[in-house]
């Protein structure tokens, strides 16, 4: 199983509330049928339920699916609410989310485009 996820091609967050009773097969089916994404791709898929104090992470590592389930002891995640949306996150946005911060950090210095000299 891959332990360093910093080289994963895509990090997808499934916005809104997901039924956290779903297992690997149910989540993979949701990814494929509802969002038309490939659960076998080099991607991490994140899900959260009603209480926003727990999340699941689904990843295919080449020979099978791995699922991480985490319940926070203190605090809640600032999970996006749009039920029908899936978003592609950067590594930085993933860190913000898992640290309890919003995905939009208006005071963060934004990446700039290449300038012309």
Protein Blocks (a to p, Z undefined) as FASTA:
>chain_A
ZZblklpfbdcddehjddfkbcfklmmmmmmmmnopafkbccddddddfkopaccdddde
hjaccddddddfbdcddddfblkbccdddfklmmmmmnopafbdfkbccddddddZZ
